[in-house]
């Protein structure tokens, strides 16, 4: 898949990176249709914050659920669903997504 990489201050590039893989039963695979660069990304881009050089930036994706790592009977209710993280998304916080059901 393609991703925007911050190579160094004020220099980004679109690069091919390995496809995402699902490993947890809560994982979904999104086909990304768009993504935004937020203020935090701009701080890294402009050099006011350091530490992301060589890494993917742009953490506000929107996409369509292509796969879901849950029992088969639930797939018909989630495939094709438009999805993205909440604006206050944080990997250490509990899920803010409503349960979809069995």
GROMACS elastic network, one bead per residue, 0.5 to 0.9 nm:
[ bonds ]
;  ai    aj funct       b0    kb
    1    15     6  0.82575   500
    1    16     6  0.55099   500
    1    17     6  0.55323   500
    1    18     6  0.62181   500
    1    19     6  0.53638   500
    1    20     6  0.80935   500
    2    14     6  0.64173   500
    2    15     6  0.54747   500
    2    17     6  0.59815   500
    2    18     6  0.85065   500
    2    19     6  0.86472   500
    3    13     6  0.81877   500
    3    14     6  0.55103   500
    3    15     6  0.55533   500
    3    16     6  0.64536   500
    3    17     6  0.67543   500
    3    56     6  0.63212   500
    3    57     6  0.79184   500
    3    58     6  0.86157   500
    4    12     6  0.65750   500
    4    13     6  0.56304   500
    4    15     6  0.64070   500
    4    16     6  0.89661   500
    4    55     6  0.82469   500
    4    56     6  0.55595   500
    4    57     6  0.59426   500
    4    58     6  0.72022   500
    5     8     6  0.89694   500
    5    11     6  0.86429   500
    5    12     6  0.54811   500
    5    13     6  0.53522   500
    5    14     6  0.61897   500
    5    15     6  0.67721   500
    5    52     6  0.88713   500
    5    53     6  0.77863   500
    5    54     6  0.60413   500
    5    55     6  0.53162   500
    5    57     6  0.59971   500
    5    58     6  0.89163   500
    6     9     6  0.74551   500
    6    10     6  0.79783   500
    6    11     6  0.62520   500
    6    13     6  0.67536   500
    6    44     6  0.81571   500
    6    45     6  0.69343   500
    6    52     6  0.67686   500
    6    53     6  0.52326   500
    6    54     6  0.54731   500
    6    55     6  0.57984   500
    6    56     6  0.63671   500
    6    57     6  0.64470   500
    7    10     6  0.81924   500
    7    11     6  0.55938   500
    7    12     6  0.53403   500
    7    13     6  0.68955   500
    7    52     6  0.84868   500
    7    53     6  0.52803   500
    7    55     6  0.74853   500
    8    11     6  0.52812   500
    8    12     6  0.71105   500
    8    44     6  0.88751   500
    8    45     6  0.75348   500
    8    47     6  0.82817   500
    8    52     6  0.84353   500
    8    53     6  0.53306   500
    8    54     6  0.72655   500
    9    12     6  0.82184   500
    9    44     6  0.71436   500
    9    45     6  0.53110   500
    9    46     6  0.57272   500
    9    47     6  0.51743   500
    9    48     6  0.89719   500
    9    50     6  0.85937   500
    9    53     6  0.77134   500
   10    44     6  0.85234   500
   10    45     6  0.51298   500
   10    46     6  0.55982   500
   10    47     6  0.73499   500
   11    45     6  0.72634   500
   12    45     6  0.79635   500
   16    19     6  0.89267   500
   17    20     6  0.88723   500
   18    21     6  0.88744   500
   20    29     6  0.75337   500
   21    27     6  0.88261   500
   21    29     6  0.77505   500
   22    25     6  0.80487   500
   22    26     6  0.87186   500
   22    27     6  0.56733   500
   22    28     6  0.69024   500
   22    29     6  0.70772   500
   22    67     6  0.88881   500
   22    68     6  0.81733   500
   22    69     6  0.67446   500
   23    26     6  0.84696   500
   23    27     6  0.68569   500
   23    69     6  0.77481   500
   24    27     6  0.53674   500
   24    28     6  0.88940   500
   24    69     6  0.69185   500
   24    70     6  0.89483   500
   25    28     6  0.84964   500
   25    68     6  0.80297   500
   25    70     6  0.55548   500
   25    71     6  0.87614   500
   26    68     6  0.77821   500
   26    69     6  0.63871   500
   26    70     6  0.70764   500
   27    67     6  0.86620   500
   27    68     6  0.62342   500
   27    69     6  0.56221   500
   27    70     6  0.81340   500
   28    65     6  0.66667   500
   28    66     6  0.75996   500
   28    67     6  0.57611   500
   28    69     6  0.61872   500
   28    70     6  0.87301   500
   29    64     6  0.83196   500
   29    65     6  0.58960   500
   29    66     6  0.55887   500
   29    67     6  0.50019   500
   29    68     6  0.62087   500
   29    69     6  0.83840   500
   30    33     6  0.87677   500
   30    62     6  0.81511   500
   30    63     6  0.54187   500
   30    64     6  0.52242   500
   30    66     6  0.55029   500
   30    67     6  0.71965   500
   30    68     6  0.89144   500
   30    82     6  0.87222   500
   30    83     6  0.77758   500
   30    84     6  0.86243   500
   31    62     6  0.83764   500
   31    63     6  0.51986   500
   31    64     6  0.52527   500
   31    65     6  0.64445   500
   31    66     6  0.61663   500
   32    35     6  0.74188   500
   32    61     6  0.64782   500
   32    62     6  0.57417   500
   32    64     6  0.66288   500
   32    65     6  0.88689   500
   33    61     6  0.77024   500
   33    62     6  0.59076   500
   33    64     6  0.73554   500
   34    60     6  0.85341   500
   34    61     6  0.58928   500
   34    62     6  0.53807   500
   34    63     6  0.67849   500
   35    58     6  0.64585   500
   35    59     6  0.72692   500
   35    60     6  0.53914   500
   35    62     6  0.59502   500
   35    63     6  0.85918   500
   36    58     6  0.57803   500
   36    59     6  0.70622   500
   36    60     6  0.51917   500
   36    61     6  0.64512   500
   36    62     6  0.86489   500
   37    40     6  0.80541   500
   37    41     6  0.58731   500
   37    42     6  0.71956   500
   37    57     6  0.74158   500
   37    59     6  0.70307   500
   37    60     6  0.69023   500
   38    41     6  0.53153   500
   38    42     6  0.64878   500
   38    43     6  0.89807   500
   38    58     6  0.70025   500
   38    59     6  0.77307   500
   38    60     6  0.74370   500
   39    43     6  0.63842   500
   39    44     6  0.89171   500
   40    43     6  0.51329   500
   40    44     6  0.66619   500
   40    45     6  0.87256   500
   40    49     6  0.84614   500
   41    44     6  0.52336   500
   41    45     6  0.61011   500
   41    46     6  0.85940   500
   41    57     6  0.63345   500
   41    58     6  0.65821   500
   41    59     6  0.82600   500
   42    46     6  0.58784   500
   42    47     6  0.83138   500
   42    48     6  0.84852   500
   42    49     6  0.89181   500
   43    46     6  0.53005   500
   43    47     6  0.61017   500
   43    48     6  0.50510   500
   43    49     6  0.54520   500
   43    50     6  0.83687   500
   44    47     6  0.50949   500
   44    48     6  0.60052   500
   44    50     6  0.58580   500
   44    51     6  0.78211   500
   44    52     6  0.68573   500
   44    53     6  0.82081   500
   44    57     6  0.88337   500
   45    48     6  0.78186   500
   45    49     6  0.80688   500
   45    50     6  0.87698   500
   45    52     6  0.89160   500
   45    53     6  0.88897   500
   45    57     6  0.89822   500
   46    49     6  0.77839   500
   47    50     6  0.62038   500
   49    52     6  0.84311   500
   50    53     6  0.72897   500
   51    54     6  0.87379   500
   51    55     6  0.87616   500
   52    55     6  0.53105   500
   52    56     6  0.76776   500
   52    57     6  0.78634   500
   53    56     6  0.84903   500
   56    59     6  0.84300   500
   58    61     6  0.73275   500
   59    85     6  0.87475   500
   60    84     6  0.73088   500
   60    85     6  0.69339   500
   60    86     6  0.85669   500
   60    87     6  0.77767   500
   61    83     6  0.85281   500
   61    84     6  0.58384   500
   61    85     6  0.73040   500
   62    82     6  0.73214   500
   62    83     6  0.58582   500
   62    85     6  0.78406   500
   63    66     6  0.89275   500
   63    81     6  0.83534   500
   63    82     6  0.57132   500
   63    83     6  0.55130   500
   63    84     6  0.64123   500
   64    79     6  0.76362   500
   64    80     6  0.53947   500
   64    81     6  0.55089   500
   64    83     6  0.59482   500
   64    84     6  0.85268   500
   65    68     6  0.72948   500
   65    78     6  0.67720   500
   65    79     6  0.52105   500
   65    80     6  0.51637   500
   65    81     6  0.54029   500
   65    82     6  0.64714   500
   65    83     6  0.68962   500
   66    78     6  0.86468   500
   66    79     6  0.57616   500
   66    80     6  0.64397   500
   66    81     6  0.84420   500
   67    70     6  0.89865   500
   67    75     6  0.78504   500
   67    78     6  0.85157   500
   67    79     6  0.66404   500
   67    80     6  0.89801   500
   68    71     6  0.84801   500
   68    72     6  0.87990   500
   68    74     6  0.88042   500
   68    75     6  0.67691   500
   68    78     6  0.77437   500
   68    79     6  0.76395   500
   69    72     6  0.86445   500
   69    75     6  0.88636   500
   70    73     6  0.84431   500
   70    74     6  0.69676   500
   70    75     6  0.73951   500
   70   102     6  0.88863   500
   71    74     6  0.59513   500
   71    75     6  0.72478   500
   71   102     6  0.78876   500
   72    75     6  0.54207   500
   72    76     6  0.80237   500
   73    76     6  0.68638   500
   73    77     6  0.84494   500
   73   102     6  0.73742   500
   74    77     6  0.57580   500
   74    78     6  0.70083   500
   74   100     6  0.81087   500
   74   101     6  0.73692   500
   74   102     6  0.57642   500
   75    78     6  0.53257   500
   75    79     6  0.58237   500
   76    79     6  0.57794   500
   76    80     6  0.86650   500
   77    80     6  0.84930   500
   77    81     6  0.80529   500
   77   100     6  0.77641   500
   77   101     6  0.89946   500
   78    81     6  0.53835   500
   78    82     6  0.89091   500
   78   100     6  0.77757   500
   79    82     6  0.87983   500
   85    88     6  0.80043   500
   85    89     6  0.58851   500
   85    96     6  0.86896   500
   85    97     6  0.85207   500
   86    89     6  0.51465   500
   86    90     6  0.88806   500
   86    96     6  0.75012   500
   86    97     6  0.84312   500
   89    92     6  0.88184   500
   89    93     6  0.75200   500
   89    95     6  0.87517   500
   89    96     6  0.83092   500
   90    93     6  0.54414   500
   90    94     6  0.83883   500
   91    94     6  0.79005   500
   91    95     6  0.87320   500
   93    96     6  0.83706   500
   95    98     6  0.81202   500
   97   100     6  0.86272   500
